[in-house]
Amino acid sequence: MSVVDQIKLPVREEMVLFEQKFKEAMKSEVALLDKITHYIIKRKGKQLRPLFVFLAAKMHGKISEGTYLAASLIELLHTATLVHDDVVDDAAERRGFLSINALWKNKIAVLVGDYLLSRGLLITTENNRIDLLRIVSKAVKSMSEGELLQMEKARNLDITEEVYFKIIEQKTASLVSACCGTGACSVGVDDKMVESMEEIGKYVGIAFQIKDDIFDYGFSDKIGKPTGIDLKERKLTLPLIHVLNKIDRSSKKMIINTIKKEKQDPQKIKEIIDLVIQQGGIEYAENQMYNYRDKALGLLKKVPDSPAKSSFELLIDYSIKRVK
């Protein structure tokens, strides 16, 4: 049994039922749209987002129709943002599959993203769950702002550690926060507990993104060679930001100039990666990652013990120990 399957055990039946409900939520009478949404469902990943929703719900009560609604809403809006992101980035692949825009062109991809957004809005308003919609809409707003902030900063390569954490809190952590918040909200806990679960999700999301940033340096036997993709896209992440803050001015200038003018040169990128590793950038990022993991686990202590809570703790740990 895989680690993810083990984590799913307390909500295994609910996750199976969710898949059916999510397919229903995606359905359309337009044949082309139905074909595309079927393709989206077929290439789904580990379903960590719905898993956060269901475990957060089960830790606090009995899973309800509202929980299925929350998980569907999260997946619909998140999938919509991914489809739109691929258009913006002109990406041909996602998770090893051809992207929607690569298969059906940009115009159709944008309209599919719009459709998914509208389905998310409709299923919540039709069921009078504005409380869930409010939490997720806040996350989508943050994700857009984080993406734009990163683009703005990538132009001048002037991202400080403070700005970096602001970007990943908005881009990545806001969605995990919404998963945990809507899960708790769906079973009727009070506002204070919903906020606490959102905070837990925020910390987990930050740790999750730092782990992703470390992957770019190839720090795992199963990842293989470092990719340097972030550097090629002018994204300054935590390992490099830390090193830029501690090296001398001329070395810093050399790195910035390389990223600006020679980012497609594999040898130059490798030199930057080697320098970051030598200067302790990876260790620093890992320490920060574990710090945020510990913050999440600390807040979770308020929640009574249960199989769902144990799985939630395993899921937090998995978020930073995964190998891609």
Contacts in CASP RR format, 6 or more apart in sequence:
PFRMAT RR
TARGET T0000
AUTHOR 0000-0000-0000
METHOD contacts of the structure
MODEL  1
MSVVDQIKLPVREEMVLFEQKFKEAMKSEVALLDKITHYIIKRKGKQLRP
LFVFLAAKMHGKISEGTYLAASLIELLHTATLVHDDVVDDAAERRGFLSI
NALWKNKIAVLVGDYLLSRGLLITTENNRIDLLRIVSKAVKSMSEGELLQ
MEKARNLDITEEVYFKIIEQKTASLVSACCGTGACSVGVDDKMVESMEEI
GKYVGIAFQIKDDIFDYGFSDKIGKPTGIDLKERKLTLPLIHVLNKIDRS
SKKMIINTIKKEKQDPQKIKEIIDLVIQQGGIEYAENQMYNYRDKALGLL
KKVPDSPAKSSFELLIDYSIKRVK
3 314 0 8 1.000
3 318 0 8 1.000
4 46 0 8 1.000
4 48 0 8 1.000
4 51 0 8 1.000
4 318 0 8 1.000
6 311 0 8 1.000
6 314 0 8 1.000
7 51 0 8 1.000
7 55 0 8 1.000
7 311 0 8 1.000
7 314 0 8 1.000
7 315 0 8 1.000
7 318 0 8 1.000
8 15 0 8 1.000
8 51 0 8 1.000
8 311 0 8 1.000
9 307 0 8 1.000
9 311 0 8 1.000
10 55 0 8 1.000
10 58 0 8 1.000
10 306 0 8 1.000
10 307 0 8 1.000
10 308 0 8 1.000
10 310 0 8 1.000
10 311 0 8 1.000
11 51 0 8 1.000
11 54 0 8 1.000
11 55 0 8 1.000
11 58 0 8 1.000
11 63 0 8 1.000
11 308 0 8 1.000
11 311 0 8 1.000
14 54 0 8 1.000
14 58 0 8 1.000
14 63 0 8 1.000
14 67 0 8 1.000
14 68 0 8 1.000
15 47 0 8 1.000
15 50 0 8 1.000
15 51 0 8 1.000
15 54 0 8 1.000
17 68 0 8 1.000
18 50 0 8 1.000
18 54 0 8 1.000
18 68 0 8 1.000
18 71 0 8 1.000
18 72 0 8 1.000
21 68 0 8 1.000
21 72 0 8 1.000
22 41 0 8 1.000
22 50 0 8 1.000
22 71 0 8 1.000
22 72 0 8 1.000
22 75 0 8 1.000
23 41 0 8 1.000
25 72 0 8 1.000
25 76 0 8 1.000
25 119 0 8 1.000
25 120 0 8 1.000
25 123 0 8 1.000
26 37 0 8 1.000
26 40 0 8 1.000
26 41 0 8 1.000
26 76 0 8 1.000
26 116 0 8 1.000
26 119 0 8 1.000
27 34 0 8 1.000
27 37 0 8 1.000
28 34 0 8 1.000
28 37 0 8 1.000
28 115 0 8 1.000
32 104 0 8 1.000
32 108 0 8 1.000
33 112 0 8 1.000
33 115 0 8 1.000
36 100 0 8 1.000
36 104 0 8 1.000
36 108 0 8 1.000
36 112 0 8 1.000
37 112 0 8 1.000
37 116 0 8 1.000
39 100 0 8 1.000
39 103 0 8 1.000
40 79 0 8 1.000
40 83 0 8 1.000
40 100 0 8 1.000
43 94 0 8 1.000
43 95 0 8 1.000
43 97 0 8 1.000
45 95 0 8 1.000
48 315 0 8 1.000
48 319 0 8 1.000
49 71 0 8 1.000
49 74 0 8 1.000
49 75 0 8 1.000
49 78 0 8 1.000
49 175 0 8 1.000
49 176 0 8 1.000
49 179 0 8 1.000
50 71 0 8 1.000
50 74 0 8 1.000
50 75 0 8 1.000
50 179 0 8 1.000
51 315 0 8 1.000
52 176 0 8 1.000
52 179 0 8 1.000
52 180 0 8 1.000
52 183 0 8 1.000
52 201 0 8 1.000
52 204 0 8 1.000
52 312 0 8 1.000
52 315 0 8 1.000
53 67 0 8 1.000
53 70 0 8 1.000
53 71 0 8 1.000
53 74 0 8 1.000
53 179 0 8 1.000
53 180 0 8 1.000
53 182 0 8 1.000
53 183 0 8 1.000
53 186 0 8 1.000
54 63 0 8 1.000
54 67 0 8 1.000
54 71 0 8 1.000
54 183 0 8 1.000
55 308 0 8 1.000
55 309 0 8 1.000
55 311 0 8 1.000
55 312 0 8 1.000
55 315 0 8 1.000
56 179 0 8 1.000
56 180 0 8 1.000
56 181 0 8 1.000
56 182 0 8 1.000
56 183 0 8 1.000
56 184 0 8 1.000
56 197 0 8 1.000
56 312 0 8 1.000
57 63 0 8 1.000
57 64 0 8 1.000
57 67 0 8 1.000
57 70 0 8 1.000
57 183 0 8 1.000
57 184 0 8 1.000
57 186 0 8 1.000
57 187 0 8 1.000
58 187 0 8 1.000
58 306 0 8 1.000
58 308 0 8 1.000
59 184 0 8 1.000
59 303 0 8 1.000
59 304 0 8 1.000
59 306 0 8 1.000
59 308 0 8 1.000
59 309 0 8 1.000
59 312 0 8 1.000
60 183 0 8 1.000
60 184 0 8 1.000
60 187 0 8 1.000
60 188 0 8 1.000
60 189 0 8 1.000
60 193 0 8 1.000
60 303 0 8 1.000
61 187 0 8 1.000
61 189 0 8 1.000
62 187 0 8 1.000
63 186 0 8 1.000
63 187 0 8 1.000
64 186 0 8 1.000
64 187 0 8 1.000
65 127 0 8 1.000
66 127 0 8 1.000
66 129 0 8 1.000
66 132 0 8 1.000
66 186 0 8 1.000
67 183 0 8 1.000
67 186 0 8 1.000
67 187 0 8 1.000
69 123 0 8 1.000
69 124 0 8 1.000
69 127 0 8 1.000
69 129 0 8 1.000
69 132 0 8 1.000
69 186 0 8 1.000
70 129 0 8 1.000
70 132 0 8 1.000
70 136 0 8 1.000
70 182 0 8 1.000
70 183 0 8 1.000
70 185 0 8 1.000
70 186 0 8 1.000
71 182 0 8 1.000
71 183 0 8 1.000
72 120 0 8 1.000
72 123 0 8 1.000
73 120 0 8 1.000
73 123 0 8 1.000
73 124 0 8 1.000
73 132 0 8 1.000
73 133 0 8 1.000
73 136 0 8 1.000
73 182 0 8 1.000
74 136 0 8 1.000
74 175 0 8 1.000
74 178 0 8 1.000
74 179 0 8 1.000
74 182 0 8 1.000
76 116 0 8 1.000
76 117 0 8 1.000
76 119 0 8 1.000
76 120 0 8 1.000
76 123 0 8 1.000
77 116 0 8 1.000
77 117 0 8 1.000
77 120 0 8 1.000
77 136 0 8 1.000
77 139 0 8 1.000
77 140 0 8 1.000
78 175 0 8 1.000
79 113 0 8 1.000
79 116 0 8 1.000
80 113 0 8 1.000
80 114 0 8 1.000
80 116 0 8 1.000
80 117 0 8 1.000
81 140 0 8 1.000
81 143 0 8 1.000
82 94 0 8 1.000
83 99 0 8 1.000
83 100 0 8 1.000
83 101 0 8 1.000
83 109 0 8 1.000
83 110 0 8 1.000
83 112 0 8 1.000
83 113 0 8 1.000
83 116 0 8 1.000
84 109 0 8 1.000
84 110 0 8 1.000
84 113 0 8 1.000
85 91 0 8 1.000
85 147 0 8 1.000
86 94 0 8 1.000
86 99 0 8 1.000
86 100 0 8 1.000
86 101 0 8 1.000
86 102 0 8 1.000
86 109 0 8 1.000
87 101 0 8 1.000
87 106 0 8 1.000
87 109 0 8 1.000
87 110 0 8 1.000
90 101 0 8 1.000
91 99 0 8 1.000
91 101 0 8 1.000
91 102 0 8 1.000
92 98 0 8 1.000
92 99 0 8 1.000
92 102 0 8 1.000
93 99 0 8 1.000
93 102 0 8 1.000
99 109 0 8 1.000
100 108 0 8 1.000
100 109 0 8 1.000
100 112 0 8 1.000
101 108 0 8 1.000
101 109 0 8 1.000
104 112 0 8 1.000
121 133 0 8 1.000
124 130 0 8 1.000
124 132 0 8 1.000
124 133 0 8 1.000
125 133 0 8 1.000
131 185 0 8 1.000
132 182 0 8 1.000
132 185 0 8 1.000
132 186 0 8 1.000
135 178 0 8 1.000
135 181 0 8 1.000
135 182 0 8 1.000
135 185 0 8 1.000
135 194 0 8 1.000
135 198 0 8 1.000
136 178 0 8 1.000
136 182 0 8 1.000
138 174 0 8 1.000
138 178 0 8 1.000
139 174 0 8 1.000
139 175 0 8 1.000
139 177 0 8 1.000
139 178 0 8 1.000
142 169 0 8 1.000
142 170 0 8 1.000
142 171 0 8 1.000
142 174 0 8 1.000
143 170 0 8 1.000
143 171 0 8 1.000
143 174 0 8 1.000
143 175 0 8 1.000
145 170 0 8 1.000
146 166 0 8 1.000
146 167 0 8 1.000
146 170 0 8 1.000
146 171 0 8 1.000
147 171 0 8 1.000
149 163 0 8 1.000
149 166 0 8 1.000
149 167 0 8 1.000
149 170 0 8 1.000
150 159 0 8 1.000
150 167 0 8 1.000
150 171 0 8 1.000
150 235 0 8 1.000
153 159 0 8 1.000
153 163 0 8 1.000
153 167 0 8 1.000
153 236 0 8 1.000
154 233 0 8 1.000
154 234 0 8 1.000
154 235 0 8 1.000
154 236 0 8 1.000
155 234 0 8 1.000
157 234 0 8 1.000
157 236 0 8 1.000
157 256 0 8 1.000
157 259 0 8 1.000
157 260 0 8 1.000
159 167 0 8 1.000
159 236 0 8 1.000
159 241 0 8 1.000
160 241 0 8 1.000
161 238 0 8 1.000
161 241 0 8 1.000
161 242 0 8 1.000
161 245 0 8 1.000
164 236 0 8 1.000
164 237 0 8 1.000
164 238 0 8 1.000
164 241 0 8 1.000
165 206 0 8 1.000
168 205 0 8 1.000
168 206 0 8 1.000
168 209 0 8 1.000
168 210 0 8 1.000
169 202 0 8 1.000
169 206 0 8 1.000
171 209 0 8 1.000
172 205 0 8 1.000
172 206 0 8 1.000
172 208 0 8 1.000
172 209 0 8 1.000
172 212 0 8 1.000
173 201 0 8 1.000
173 202 0 8 1.000
173 203 0 8 1.000
173 204 0 8 1.000
173 205 0 8 1.000
173 206 0 8 1.000
173 208 0 8 1.000
173 209 0 8 1.000
174 202 0 8 1.000
175 205 0 8 1.000
176 201 0 8 1.000
176 202 0 8 1.000
176 204 0 8 1.000
176 205 0 8 1.000
176 208 0 8 1.000
177 198 0 8 1.000
177 199 0 8 1.000
177 201 0 8 1.000
177 202 0 8 1.000
177 205 0 8 1.000
178 198 0 8 1.000
179 201 0 8 1.000
180 197 0 8 1.000
180 198 0 8 1.000
180 200 0 8 1.000
180 201 0 8 1.000
180 204 0 8 1.000
181 194 0 8 1.000
181 197 0 8 1.000
181 198 0 8 1.000
181 201 0 8 1.000
183 197 0 8 1.000
184 193 0 8 1.000
184 194 0 8 1.000
184 197 0 8 1.000
185 194 0 8 1.000
189 197 0 8 1.000
196 299 0 8 1.000
196 302 0 8 1.000
199 299 0 8 1.000
200 296 0 8 1.000
200 299 0 8 1.000
200 300 0 8 1.000
201 296 0 8 1.000
203 292 0 8 1.000
203 293 0 8 1.000
203 295 0 8 1.000
203 296 0 8 1.000
203 299 0 8 1.000
204 292 0 8 1.000
204 293 0 8 1.000
204 296 0 8 1.000
204 316 0 8 1.000
204 319 0 8 1.000
205 292 0 8 1.000
205 319 0 8 1.000
206 292 0 8 1.000
207 289 0 8 1.000
207 290 0 8 1.000
207 292 0 8 1.000
207 293 0 8 1.000
207 296 0 8 1.000
207 316 0 8 1.000
207 319 0 8 1.000
207 320 0 8 1.000
208 319 0 8 1.000
208 320 0 8 1.000
210 238 0 8 1.000
210 285 0 8 1.000
210 286 0 8 1.000
210 288 0 8 1.000
210 289 0 8 1.000
210 292 0 8 1.000
210 320 0 8 1.000
211 289 0 8 1.000
211 319 0 8 1.000
211 320 0 8 1.000
211 322 0 8 1.000
213 230 0 8 1.000
213 237 0 8 1.000
213 238 0 8 1.000
213 239 0 8 1.000
213 285 0 8 1.000
214 239 0 8 1.000
214 282 0 8 1.000
214 285 0 8 1.000
214 286 0 8 1.000
214 289 0 8 1.000
215 223 0 8 1.000
215 227 0 8 1.000
215 324 0 8 1.000
216 226 0 8 1.000
216 227 0 8 1.000
216 228 0 8 1.000
216 229 0 8 1.000
216 230 0 8 1.000
216 231 0 8 1.000
216 237 0 8 1.000
217 226 0 8 1.000
217 228 0 8 1.000
217 239 0 8 1.000
217 273 0 8 1.000
217 276 0 8 1.000
217 277 0 8 1.000
217 282 0 8 1.000
218 224 0 8 1.000
218 225 0 8 1.000
218 226 0 8 1.000
218 227 0 8 1.000
219 226 0 8 1.000
219 282 0 8 1.000
220 323 0 8 1.000
220 324 0 8 1.000
221 323 0 8 1.000
222 323 0 8 1.000
222 324 0 8 1.000
223 323 0 8 1.000
223 324 0 8 1.000
226 270 0 8 1.000
226 273 0 8 1.000
228 269 0 8 1.000
228 273 0 8 1.000
230 236 0 8 1.000
230 237 0 8 1.000
231 240 0 8 1.000
231 259 0 8 1.000
231 263 0 8 1.000
231 269 0 8 1.000
231 272 0 8 1.000
231 273 0 8 1.000
232 263 0 8 1.000
232 264 0 8 1.000
232 269 0 8 1.000
234 259 0 8 1.000
234 260 0 8 1.000
234 263 0 8 1.000
236 244 0 8 1.000
236 259 0 8 1.000
237 285 0 8 1.000
238 281 0 8 1.000
238 284 0 8 1.000
238 285 0 8 1.000
238 288 0 8 1.000
239 276 0 8 1.000
239 280 0 8 1.000
239 281 0 8 1.000
239 282 0 8 1.000
239 284 0 8 1.000
239 285 0 8 1.000
240 255 0 8 1.000
240 272 0 8 1.000
240 276 0 8 1.000
240 281 0 8 1.000
242 279 0 8 1.000
242 280 0 8 1.000
242 281 0 8 1.000
242 284 0 8 1.000
242 285 0 8 1.000
243 275 0 8 1.000
243 276 0 8 1.000
243 279 0 8 1.000
243 280 0 8 1.000
243 281 0 8 1.000
244 252 0 8 1.000
244 255 0 8 1.000
244 256 0 8 1.000
246 279 0 8 1.000
247 255 0 8 1.000
247 275 0 8 1.000
247 279 0 8 1.000
251 275 0 8 1.000
255 272 0 8 1.000
255 275 0 8 1.000
258 265 0 8 1.000
258 268 0 8 1.000
258 269 0 8 1.000
258 271 0 8 1.000
258 272 0 8 1.000
259 272 0 8 1.000
262 268 0 8 1.000
263 269 0 8 1.000
276 282 0 8 1.000
289 320 0 8 1.000
290 320 0 8 1.000
293 316 0 8 1.000
293 317 0 8 1.000
293 319 0 8 1.000
293 320 0 8 1.000
296 316 0 8 1.000
297 313 0 8 1.000
297 316 0 8 1.000
300 309 0 8 1.000
300 312 0 8 1.000
300 313 0 8 1.000
300 316 0 8 1.000
303 309 0 8 1.000
END
